[in-house]
Amino acid sequence: MVRIRVRRVAAGRRDNPSNETRAQRLKAVVRDRYGGPEVLELKEVPAPTAGPGEVLVRVRAVSINDWDWGLLVGDFVNRMLAGPLRPKFAILGSDIAGVVEAVGSGVEDLEIGDEVFGDLSGRWGGFAELVAAPRAALALKPAVMSFPQAAALPQAGALAVQGLIDRGEIRPGQSILINGAGGGVGTLGVQIARTFGVETTGVDSAAKLDVMRAAGYRHVIDYETEDFTRNGRRYDLILDVKTNRSPFAYLRALQPGGTYVTVGGSILRLLQLLVLSPVIRLASGKRLRIVSLELNKGLDYLSELFEAGKLRPVLDDLRPLSELPAAMKVFGAGRHKGKVVILLP
């Protein structure tokens, strides 16, 4: 492992300029072009430094998200974000958990040795031994939470919180359905929903039904054998991770006055929802909403649920950094149950 040596500072002084870092190289998984997992390579790269308002974190765990996959393969939207021909982000990985190695100027509330976690989307760089992270992107990790558990929470947990609570306005006694229930958002979302005393239904592939039941779903549906938008059942709230149907299909599955919330999926379907939702609200009273992710909003709430024993991330695949390409292949095929997490020593 590459180790960073940091100058000792006087008692009471917390800033530790990262230009005093001695190590020059570290291991990271990088890519220089768009493509599948085969473009990822484990290499030695220059060590990052923490600038003003930043924190240098030794990464202990990092999870894979849909955004990582989109940036890897380079679909249209992600090419607009990360470069039309060649990606400007060589190192992906956003949801990290690790230990503070150094702090930049202006960071007064974190110290060397603090255990932190957070979502670095927009900066990325998490698939590496060290990453320089904005202070605002990090929260203190509860002592009772492992690094893999912490890395599984930030993005999936924030989407679940913002989808169910902020946009979905979940209420006790409701009947809710989560489509894409066997992944990170779905397995966290059902646990959050159950704290409100609602009846839960999850939709995903047959291979994920057991893990969905274990996560807390009362009812499960195999999408390959049953279409939840055509089986006659209706729900007060639908949280959709996939967004792969027409908006009118979701309307069939909503109770009068019900709410549909999507946290991601097909760009075409999302555009349809954006255009049609005002008209549908006027005509039917049903609400179709899109979550625009607010990074790291809700981390304190997720930590509170965890410490109270009401939330446990489902960790499906734990692999070392060298096996990130293989883990990405599993993720891209949609075979993962819960979260796929990469571990670093």
Summary of the structure (lengths in Angstrom):
residues: 345
radius of gyration: 20.8
end to end distance: 7.4
largest distance: 68.2
contacts: 1230
relative contact order: 0.15
helix: 32%
strand: 26%
